[in-house]
Structure formats: C-alpha cells, structure tokens
Amino acid sequence: MPIIINLDVMMAKRKIGTSELSAKIGLSLSNLSILKNNKAKAIRFSTLDAICKALDCQPGDIIEYAEVNPFKKDKNED
C-alpha cells in the first residue's frame, strides 16, 4: 500500500511510549499498535486529531504517500 504511517517515528521523536500515548488519546493499546506497525486500513479523523494534539504535530508528520514503482513487477505476476 502506498500510504505509510510514521507514527512510530513521531513517537520516538517526542519520546513517548505506546502506553502513555494510548492513555492520552483514549485508544486501546491493540488499536494503537495496529496503527504504529502500519497495519491499519483506515484511520478516523478524530483519532488523527487526538494523535496530532498529543504529539504536537501535523497529519503530514504521521501519514506519508509513497508512490508505487510502476516498473517493479507485482509479487503475484509471473
């Protein structure tokens, strides 16, 4: 997927752990872990808002678009 969640990077920059951020934003540890490990398929704007407030950052600091290389062969292609 060309959308990358850099939550772990921003958390490291702000020196905040998963448990602390989870408590601040009211998101379960398991759901925060899914976001942090770039496994999420979606994110609510209210969650993004809470994360940005807690980490004092912009959405672009957390979400990145990485263009897929059009010349790279898909894993499923022969």
C-alpha positions, 0 to 999 in steps of 0.5 A: 500500500502506498500510504505509510504511517510514521507514527512510530517515528513521531513517537520516538521523536517526542519520546513517548511510549505506546502506553502513555500515548494510548492513555492520552488519546483514549485508544486501546493499546491493540488499536494503537499498535495496529496503527504504529506497525502500519497495519491499519486500513483506515484511520478516523479523523478524530483519532488523527486529531487526538494523535496530532494534539498529543504529539504536537504535530501535523497529519503530514508528520504521521501519514506519508504517500509513497508512490508505487514503482510502476516498473517493479513487477507485482509479487503475484505476476509471473 
